[in-house]
Amino acid sequence: MTSGKVSPATDEGLTARRFDDLAEALVGVRSVEQMKSVLRDLCTVAELDAMGQRLQVAGLVNEGVSYQAISRQTGASTATVTRVAHWLRYGEGGYLAILKKVRK
């Protein structure tokens, strides 16, 4: 008997293809309203909230706000703040690209 859980893709090639397909699909979205619809259909409310929280945290880290203050202001754990700060500084530039676009 199975637990009913869907096992993750164990083949890294399959995971990479899925990631590429997702990125290509998202790039094809042409409006904020369409993106909202795609995200709402694709993600749970909790996932959307977590992504929004991470973006808010990234903005505050980028402004130099202390991790404790960010945690208090956003409700994010200090572990989440630290993780976001790490990817903001050492990641692939995604957070900075989004923050730059949002601040226009």
Backbone torsions as a table, in degrees:
resi	resn	phi	psi	omega
1	MET	NA	138.9	-179.5
2	THR	-96.2	162.8	-179.3
3	SER	-80.1	-11.6	-176.8
4	GLY	89.6	-6.3	179.2
5	LYS	-80.5	145.5	175.8
6	VAL	-87.9	124.6	-179.1
7	SER	-76.4	144.7	-179.9
8	PRO	-68.5	158.1	176.7
9	ALA	-65.0	124.6	-179.5
10	THR	-91.5	-17.3	178.8
11	ASP	-84.2	116.0	-177.6
12	GLU	-61.1	-32.5	178.0
13	GLY	-63.6	-40.9	178.3
14	LEU	-65.0	-43.6	178.9
15	THR	-62.3	-43.1	179.1
16	ALA	-63.4	-41.3	178.6
17	ARG	-64.1	-41.5	178.4
18	ARG	-62.1	-42.4	178.9
19	PHE	-62.6	-45.8	178.5
20	ASP	-61.0	-44.2	179.4
21	ASP	-61.6	-42.3	179.0
22	LEU	-63.1	-47.1	-179.8
23	ALA	-60.2	-44.2	178.9
24	GLU	-63.2	-40.3	179.3
25	ALA	-64.3	-43.3	-178.7
26	LEU	-67.5	-36.1	177.7
27	VAL	-63.6	-28.4	-179.3
28	GLY	-76.4	-9.4	-180.0
29	VAL	-71.7	133.6	-169.6
30	ARG	-106.5	-9.4	-178.4
31	SER	-147.0	162.0	177.5
32	VAL	-61.9	-42.8	-179.3
33	GLU	-62.9	-42.3	178.8
34	GLN	-65.7	-39.8	178.6
35	MET	-63.6	-41.5	177.2
36	LYS	-58.6	-43.2	179.7
37	SER	-63.9	-44.4	179.7
38	VAL	-62.2	-49.4	-178.5
39	LEU	-62.3	-40.3	-178.7
40	ARG	-66.1	-37.7	178.1
41	ASP	-73.7	-32.6	-174.0
42	LEU	-83.4	-34.5	-171.2
43	CYS	-117.8	157.2	171.4
44	THR	-78.3	164.7	177.0
45	VAL	-59.6	-40.4	179.6
46	ALA	-63.4	-40.4	178.4
47	GLU	-65.5	-42.1	178.3
48	LEU	-63.7	-42.0	178.8
49	ASP	-63.5	-42.5	179.9
50	ALA	-63.1	-42.0	178.6
51	MET	-66.0	-42.1	177.6
52	GLY	-63.0	-40.1	178.4
53	GLN	-63.6	-43.4	179.3
54	ARG	-61.9	-39.2	178.1
55	LEU	-65.1	-41.7	177.0
56	GLN	-62.2	-44.6	178.3
57	VAL	-60.3	-44.8	-179.8
58	ALA	-59.1	-42.1	178.7
59	GLY	-62.0	-42.3	-179.5
60	LEU	-70.2	-40.4	176.0
61	VAL	-60.3	-44.3	-179.6
62	ASN	-62.1	-28.8	177.4
63	GLU	-82.8	-6.3	177.8
64	GLY	87.8	14.6	178.3
65	VAL	-69.4	144.2	-178.8
66	SER	-66.2	150.5	-178.2
67	TYR	-60.2	-40.5	179.5
68	GLN	-63.3	-43.4	179.1
69	ALA	-64.6	-39.8	177.9
70	ILE	-62.6	-44.0	179.3
71	SER	-60.1	-45.0	179.1
72	ARG	-64.7	-42.9	-175.5
73	GLN	-70.8	-37.6	-173.1
74	THR	-101.9	-19.4	-174.5
75	GLY	84.0	0.5	177.8
76	ALA	-75.0	145.8	175.9
77	SER	-68.6	158.4	177.5
78	THR	-65.2	-27.6	175.5
79	ALA	-64.0	-42.1	177.9
80	THR	-65.4	-42.9	179.3
81	VAL	-60.5	-44.9	179.6
82	THR	-62.9	-43.0	179.9
83	ARG	-63.6	-45.0	178.4
84	VAL	-63.1	-43.2	179.6
85	ALA	-60.4	-40.1	178.3
86	HIS	-60.5	-49.2	-178.2
87	TRP	-70.0	-30.2	176.0
88	LEU	-63.1	-40.9	-176.5
89	ARG	-85.9	-38.4	-170.7
90	TYR	-118.7	5.7	-178.3
91	GLY	-81.5	-153.7	-174.7
92	GLU	-98.7	11.4	175.8
93	GLY	91.0	4.6	-178.1
94	GLY	-64.3	-45.6	179.4
95	TYR	-60.3	-47.0	-178.4
96	LEU	-62.5	-38.7	179.0
97	ALA	-63.2	-43.0	179.6
98	ILE	-68.1	-44.8	-179.4
99	LEU	-60.9	-40.1	178.5
100	LYS	-62.3	-42.6	-178.9
101	LYS	-68.8	-41.2	-178.4
102	VAL	-66.8	-33.1	-175.5
103	ARG	-83.3	-3.4	-179.8
104	LYS	-65.9	NA	NA
